[in-house]
Amino acid sequence: MKSAGQFDRRSVRSRESEQGFTLVEMLVVITIIGLIMGLIGPRVLNYLSESKVKAAKIQLQSFGSALDLFYLDAGRFPSSSEGLAALVRRTPGVAAWNGPYLKGGNVPADPWNHAYVYRAPGERGPYEIVSYGADGQEGGSGTAADLSSDTQTSAKNE
């Protein structure tokens, strides 16, 4: 007859061998997760960068609408020295200012947290608003390409 001590030792040993994961199992799971992230990760990052470009285009359109309202009230567009700040704060010499023309009372940065560049007059119109893209520098391609209010209006006309 077996003693109770012998039975307990065997059951403890069998439970110890069943607990946890083996190194091979962990490596297989990590490899599968790595493959999934390698296939899906670039697509998700691409969607994120595309959404920032779309957000910048929408902000450029919003600035255009606010500038049109400013023009209707003041009879002119803000000068380059006044900048987009004229849309949220009264500037000297503008008697019929009915702003702020932008929600929130401040000029938002572009989706990459860089300031928009405002020029009046613009290259192809009375003003131009530019975002230098992801790199924050003039020029570039892809998500680092410059976005301009001029390209917005010329795209509408084509």
N, C-alpha and C positions, 0 to 999 in steps of 0.2 A: 504494500500500500504506500502511496506517495504521501509525503507530509504536506501540509498546507504551505510551508515555506518554499518547497520546490515548485509548486504550481504558481505561486506568486512571482517567483523569479522569471519563469518562462513567459508569463503574460506581460511582465514589465519589459523584458527584452523584445518581445514581438511588437509591443506598442512603440518602443523607442525606434525600431527600424521602420515603422510606418509613418512617423512624424516628419514634417518638413518636406522640402524639395531637394532633389539631387542637383549637383552642379550642372550636369548635362541638361536637365529640364530647364533650369534657369537660363542657360546659354541659348537654348532653342527659343524660349519666350522672348529674350532680349533681341535675338536675331530677327524674329518675326516682326516685332515692334519697330526695329530699325528699318526693315524693308518697307513696311507700311508708311513710315514717316518719310522715307526716301522717295516714295512714289507720290504721296499726297501732299507733303510739305511744300514743294515748289509751286504746286497749283494754288494752294491756299495763300501763299505769299504773293503770287501774281495777282490774285483777286484783290488782295489788300492794297497793293500798289495801284491797280486800276481804279479802285474806289477812291483813292486819294486824288487821282487826276480828275475823276468825275466831280468830286467835291470842290476842287479848285475851279472847275469850269462853272459850276453853279454859283460859287461866290463871285466870280467875275461878272456873271449876269446880274446878280444882286447889286453889285457896285454900279453897274451900268444903269439900272433902274433908279437907284438912289441919286446918281449924278444927273439923270434926266429931271428928277424932282427938284434938285438944287437949281438946275438951269431954269426951270419954270418959275421958281421963286426969285432968284437973283438976277436972271437975265444973262448969265454967263456960267461957264464951268469954273471950278476952283483952279487957281494957278498951280504950277508945279511946287512953288514954295509953300502954298497952303496945304497941298496934298489932300489925301483922303480924310485927314482930320477935320477938314471943313464940313464933312458930312455929319459929324457928331458934336462939334463945338462952333459956336458963332465966331466968325472971323470979322475983323474990322473992315468997314467999308461995304458990308452986305446988310442993307436995311431990311429987306423982306425975307430974312432967314426964318423958316418955319420948321426947323429940325428938332431933334436929330432925325436924320434920314435913314439911319441904320438902327436895327433893333439892338438893344443892350447898351447903347450909348458908348460903344467903343468900336474901333476898327479891328476886325479879327485878322489874325495872321493866316497865312496859307496853311494847308494841311500838313506841311512839313515844318511848321512853326517858324517860318521866315516871313518878314514883312513884305507886303506887296509894294511894287514900285509904281508910282503914278507920275505920268508925264503929260503936260499940257503946253502946247499942242502935241498930239501924237504924230506918228509917222504917216498914218493914213486917215486921220480924223481929228476931231477937236481934242481928244484925250486918248491916252493909252494906259492900261493897267497891266502889269506884268508880274507873273510869278516865275521865279527861276527854277522851279521844280525841286526834285529831291536833293540835288547837290547844292542848291542855293547860289549857284554861280551862273552867269550868262552863258548860253549855249548848252549843248548836251543833247542826248538822245534818250529814247525810252522814257522812263519815269523822271529822268533828269532833264528832259526837254523843257524849254521855256513855254509857258502858256501866256497868251496875250489876249486882251479884249479885242484887239484888231483881228486875230484869227477867229474869234467868236463871231464877229459881225461879218467877216468875209465868208465864213462857212455858211451862214444863214443866207447870204445873197447868191450862193452857187446852186 
